[in-house]
Amino acid sequence: MIKLISKDFIEINPGEVVEEIVVLERLFWINFKFTYRKVHGVVFRYKNGRYRQISWRDWDVKNYFKLPVE
């Protein structure tokens, strides 16, 4: 199960808007919370104190940005 917890739009520079989402993924009884940012069409995942670009195997993460906030 995937649930979108929050969605924010952050303006870093004039004309540059970053979309940030927090996703809750549930695997059996364990909850995992992930933070993603979309900058100029490129998706990054927050892990270990920094944002890293997702790999080509995680292409389905781009669909998370279309989910409604619950």
Buried (B, 14 or more C-beta within 10 A) or exposed (E): EEBBEEBEEEEEEEEEEBBBBBBBEEEEEEEEEBBBBBBEEEBBBBEEEEBEEBEEEEEEBBEBBEEEEE
